[in-house]
Amino acid sequence: MPILTIANSKYKDEDGGLDTSDTGLDAIEDFAEYFARTYGDRVEYVEIGNEYNLKTTSTTEDYVKVLKRCYTGLKKGNPNIKVVAFATSTIKDISKNFIRDTVEKYGAAGYFDAISVHPYHTTNMPEGISYLGYTWEGYVKSFKTFLYLLGLNYPELKDVELWATEIGYYTDGDKYKTSEVEQAAYCIRNAAINDANDFFDRLIFYDFQDDGNDKSYLEHNWGNIYTWKDTETLYGAKASYPAFANFNNLTAGSKTATKTVT
């Protein structure tokens, strides 16, 4: 699932945001069609943008204009490609309001096959209350309720998949860091809670590999393996890597029958 960042340096408005002029939109549609024709035999899903609910240089309306043209171009290039929209930071109100506005104000329904969100819960274990005031289970349930209510008036949303395309825990960087053992345990418990509740159709953990070696910078420390550079063991596994391997080996292809919390 590649991401179309939709921020081509040759097509930006005067503020550096998305170019929604006719020229800019034509260009992004042409590129999306070219991408689908070129890579469609290897790509099943394409995500459009990343965390535009946080952008200050582009509006929600801008995002929807580009989403629609990307969708149109991708489907022209390969009708079988599925479009994943939004990729919002968090599932708090800043995410809910963004998604609601795209659908209710700007007509985004029907221009995506899956909804993507980033439901991080980094300040506590999954079963613990985070700074958001929820357990992770409660946090996701509140968002699922929001989507259900939104979908009552938009039948196009009925069969849309729900993906978590970023979720995880970091092992260094600030007071909310986890140990590597805690990272492994929390990620696996997120996966188990998700499967038990049928929350997300896809659960993608961030990050496969550390982005760097600065232990004081949390963005470098989300990986399930160490980075390739300046480490004692290049690509060495953190505890979460074998934990995921074992979890997937034990549960792949199975369906949760009951949920027991101990």
C-alpha positions in Angstrom: 0.0 0.0 0.0 2.0 3.0 -1.2 1.1 6.5 -0.1 0.4 9.3 -2.7 1.7 12.3 -0.7 -0.2 14.6 -3.1 2.2 17.4 -2.3 4.2 17.6 -5.6 6.7 20.5 -5.3 5.8 21.6 -8.8 2.1 22.0 -7.9 1.7 24.0 -4.7 -0.4 27.1 -4.0 1.1 30.4 -2.9 1.0 29.2 0.8 2.8 26.0 0.0 -0.3 23.9 0.3 -2.2 21.7 -2.2 -2.7 23.2 -5.6 -6.4 23.0 -6.3 -6.3 25.1 -9.5 -7.5 23.3 -12.6 -3.9 22.8 -13.7 -2.9 21.3 -10.4 -5.9 19.0 -10.2 -5.4 17.9 -13.8 -1.8 17.1 -13.0 -2.6 15.0 -9.9 -5.3 13.1 -11.7 -2.9 12.4 -14.6 -0.2 11.2 -12.2 -2.7 9.0 -10.3 -3.8 7.4 -13.6 -0.1 6.9 -14.7 0.7 5.4 -11.3 -2.2 2.9 -11.5 -1.3 1.9 -15.0 2.4 1.5 -14.2 2.1 -0.3 -10.8 -1.4 -1.7 -10.7 -0.3 -5.3 -11.1 1.7 -4.9 -7.8 -0.4 -2.6 -5.8 -3.8 -3.4 -4.2 -4.4 -0.3 -2.1 -3.2 3.3 -2.4 -3.5 5.8 0.6 -4.1 9.4 -0.3 -2.1 11.9 1.8 -1.0 11.7 5.4 -2.5 13.5 8.4 -4.0 16.4 6.5 -6.3 17.0 9.5 -3.2 18.7 11.0 -2.2 20.8 8.0 -2.3 24.5 8.2 -1.5 25.2 4.6 -4.4 23.3 3.1 -8.1 23.1 4.0 -10.4 20.2 4.3 -12.0 21.2 1.1 -8.6 21.2 -0.6 -8.0 17.7 0.5 -11.3 16.5 -0.8 -10.7 18.1 -4.2 -7.4 16.3 -4.5 -8.9 13.0 -3.1 -11.6 13.0 -5.8 -9.2 13.6 -8.6 -6.8 10.9 -7.2 -9.7 8.5 -7.0 -10.8 9.2 -10.5 -7.3 8.9 -11.9 -6.5 5.7 -10.1 -9.7 4.0 -11.1 -9.2 5.0 -14.7 -5.7 3.5 -14.6 -6.8 0.3 -12.9 -10.4 -0.1 -11.6 -9.3 -2.8 -9.2 -7.1 -0.5 -7.1 -8.7 0.4 -3.8 -8.4 3.9 -2.4 -7.7 4.5 1.3 -8.6 8.0 2.4 -7.9 10.4 5.3 -5.0 8.8 7.3 -5.9 11.2 10.1 -3.8 11.9 13.1 -5.6 10.4 16.2 -9.3 9.6 16.3 -10.1 12.5 18.6 -12.4 15.3 17.6 -9.8 16.8 15.3 -10.1 13.6 13.3 -13.8 13.2 13.6 -14.5 16.7 12.5 -12.2 16.4 9.5 -13.9 13.2 8.3 -17.4 14.6 9.0 -16.7 17.7 7.0 -15.2 15.8 4.1 -18.4 13.8 3.8 -21.1 16.3 4.8 -19.7 19.6 3.4 -17.6 18.5 0.4 -19.1 15.3 -0.9 -16.2 12.8 -0.3 -18.5 9.8 0.2 -18.1 7.4 -2.8 -14.5 8.5 -3.4 -12.8 6.0 -1.2 -12.8 2.3 -0.4 -11.3 2.4 3.1 -11.0 4.9 5.9 -7.6 5.2 7.5 -6.8 6.6 11.0 -3.9 6.7 13.4 -5.3 5.6 16.8 -2.2 5.9 19.0 -2.5 5.3 22.7 1.1 6.0 23.7 0.7 7.3 27.3 -0.5 4.1 28.9 -0.9 0.4 28.3 -3.9 -0.5 26.0 -6.0 -1.4 29.1 -5.0 1.7 30.9 -6.6 5.2 30.8 -4.5 7.5 28.5 -4.4 11.3 28.5 -7.5 11.0 26.3 -9.6 9.7 29.2 -10.2 6.2 27.6 -8.7 2.8 27.5 -7.7 1.9 23.9 -10.8 -0.2 23.6 -13.1 2.6 24.7 -11.2 5.1 22.5 -11.8 3.0 19.4 -15.5 2.2 20.3 -16.2 5.9 20.5 -14.8 6.4 17.1 -16.7 3.4 15.7 -19.9 4.9 17.1 -19.1 8.2 15.3 -18.7 6.4 12.0 -21.9 4.4 12.5 -23.9 7.6 13.1 -22.3 9.3 10.1 -23.1 6.3 7.9 -26.8 6.4 8.7 -27.2 9.3 6.2 -24.5 8.0 3.7 -25.1 4.5 2.3 -21.8 4.8 0.4 -20.1 4.2 3.7 -21.8 0.9 4.4 -19.1 -1.4 2.9 -16.1 0.9 3.5 -13.3 -0.8 5.4 -11.7 0.8 8.4 -7.9 0.7 8.8 -5.5 1.7 11.5 -2.4 2.6 9.3 -0.3 3.8 12.2 -0.3 2.6 15.8 2.6 1.7 18.1 4.8 2.6 21.1 8.3 4.1 21.2 11.2 2.9 23.3 13.0 6.2 24.0 12.4 9.9 23.7 10.4 11.3 26.6 8.6 10.3 29.8 6.0 8.2 28.0 8.6 5.9 26.5 8.2 2.1 27.0 10.8 -0.5 27.6 11.3 -2.9 24.7 9.5 -5.6 26.6 6.6 -3.3 27.3 6.5 -2.2 23.6 6.2 -5.9 22.6 3.5 -6.6 25.2 1.4 -3.5 24.4 1.5 -4.0 20.7 0.4 -7.6 20.9 -2.4 -6.6 23.3 -3.5 -4.0 20.9 -3.7 -6.6 18.2 -5.6 -9.0 20.5 -8.1 -6.4 21.6 -8.6 -5.4 17.9 -9.2 -9.0 16.8 -11.5 -9.7 19.7 -13.7 -6.7 18.9 -13.5 -6.6 15.1 -12.4 -3.0 15.3 -10.1 -2.5 12.3 -9.9 -4.5 9.1 -6.2 -3.8 8.9 -3.9 -2.9 11.8 -0.5 -1.6 10.7 2.1 -0.9 13.4 4.5 2.0 13.2 7.4 1.5 12.7 9.0 -1.5 11.2 12.5 0.0 11.7 13.9 2.7 13.9 14.3 5.9 11.9 17.6 6.8 13.5 19.8 6.4 16.6 19.0 9.5 18.6 17.6 8.1 21.9 16.4 11.5 23.0 14.3 12.0 19.9 11.1 9.8 20.1 10.6 9.8 16.4 13.7 7.7 16.0 12.5 5.0 18.4 9.3 3.4 17.2 10.8 0.5 15.3 10.4 -3.2 15.9 14.0 -3.6 14.7 17.0 -1.3 15.1 18.2 0.8 12.2 20.9 -0.3 9.8 23.4 2.4 10.7 25.8 2.8 13.7 24.2 -0.1 15.7 26.0 -3.0 17.3 23.8 -5.4 15.5 22.5 -4.1 12.2 18.8 -4.7 11.8 18.7 -6.4 15.2 15.3 -7.3 16.5 13.7 -5.7 19.5 11.4 -7.9 21.6 8.3 -6.8 19.6 9.6 -8.5 16.4 9.5 -12.1 17.7 6.4 -11.2 19.6 4.6 -10.3 16.4 6.0 -13.3 14.6 4.6 -15.6 17.3 1.3 -13.8 17.5 0.7 -14.0 13.8 1.8 -17.6 13.7 -0.6 -18.6 16.4 -3.6 -16.6 15.2 -3.4 -16.1 11.5 -6.6 -17.2 9.7 -8.5 -17.7 13.0 -11.6 -16.0 14.2 -12.0 -14.9 17.8 -14.7 -16.9 19.6 -14.7 -15.3 23.1 -12.9 -12.6 24.9 -11.4 -13.1 28.4 -9.5 -10.5 30.4 -7.2 -11.7 33.1 
